[in-house]
Amino acid sequence: MDEYKPMDTKQREKCHKAETKSNVSALLKQADYVALTTYTWTSDAHDSYMSLTCLFVDKSCSVNTNVYIVHFD
């Protein structure tokens, strides 16, 4: 039996980015129009962040809101 080895941070981030990209692509295919807003800030520890909010109405007239937060090294 293979020994369990957890993913390192870079592997986990790469996997998460791929999942997020495919999820966002699938959701946006349902939208005719999209509203995007961004907000940036710096923490007290001088870490930079950006949030992206995506809002759209899908084909069933449901409002969808997705928020993504990015941490810049």
C-alpha positions in Angstrom: 0.0 0.0 0.0 1.3 3.5 -0.9 2.1 5.9 1.9 -0.2 8.9 2.1 1.6 12.1 1.3 -0.3 15.4 1.6 0.0 17.9 -1.2 2.4 20.7 -0.7 1.2 24.3 -0.9 2.1 24.8 -4.5 0.3 21.6 -5.6 -2.7 22.5 -3.6 -2.8 26.1 -5.1 -2.4 24.7 -8.6 -5.3 22.2 -8.1 -7.5 24.9 -6.6 -6.8 27.3 -9.4 -7.7 24.7 -12.0 -11.0 23.9 -10.2 -11.9 27.5 -9.7 -11.2 28.3 -13.4 -13.4 25.5 -14.7 -16.2 26.3 -12.2 -16.1 30.0 -13.1 -16.1 29.2 -16.9 -19.1 26.8 -16.5 -21.0 29.5 -14.5 -20.3 32.3 -16.9 -21.5 30.3 -19.9 -24.9 30.6 -18.3 -24.8 34.5 -18.3 -25.5 37.0 -21.0 -24.2 39.9 -18.9 -21.8 40.0 -16.0 -21.1 42.7 -13.4 -17.6 42.7 -11.8 -16.3 44.7 -8.9 -12.9 44.7 -7.3 -11.6 45.8 -3.9 -7.9 45.9 -2.9 -6.3 46.3 0.5 -3.1 45.8 2.5 -3.1 44.1 5.9 -1.2 45.5 8.9 1.5 43.0 8.1 1.8 44.5 4.6 0.2 41.6 2.8 -1.7 42.7 -0.4 -5.1 41.3 -1.2 -7.7 41.7 -3.9 -11.3 40.5 -4.0 -13.3 40.0 -7.1 -17.0 39.8 -7.0 -18.9 38.4 -10.0 -22.6 38.9 -10.2 -24.9 37.6 -12.9 -28.4 36.4 -13.6 -28.6 32.9 -15.1 -31.0 31.5 -17.6 -33.5 30.5 -14.8 -33.5 34.1 -13.6 -31.5 33.3 -10.4 -29.0 35.8 -9.2 -25.6 34.3 -8.8 -22.8 36.0 -6.8 -19.3 34.6 -6.5 -16.5 36.2 -4.5 -12.8 35.4 -5.0 -10.0 36.6 -2.8 -6.4 36.7 -4.1 -3.3 37.0 -1.8 -0.3 38.5 -3.5 3.1 37.4 -2.2 
